[in-house]
Amino acid sequence: MADIDVKHLAGRIDTVLDILVAGDYQSAIRNLEILKAELLDLDNNDKAASSGTPKTPWEI
């Protein structure tokens, strides 16, 4: 998987928790959806970079 700055990720999660505590649930959900999309994009970029290796039959 791509390199993830764990401290930055924890900070973003902490921000979402602060938003939840403040009671702005829609904003917190929106922030979580953005974070999820960014993490999935990182994973997809990592898979695309490693797709040059041939897959074994059980990975297809």
BELZI-V185827 format. One record per helix or strand of 2 or more residues. SS is the DSSP state (helix for helix, strand for strand). FROM is the first residue (numbers start at 1). LEN is the number of residues. If there is no record, write none. Layout:
{{SS;FROM;LEN} {SS;FROM;LEN}}
//
This chain:
{{helix;6;17} {helix;25;25} {helix;57;3}}
//
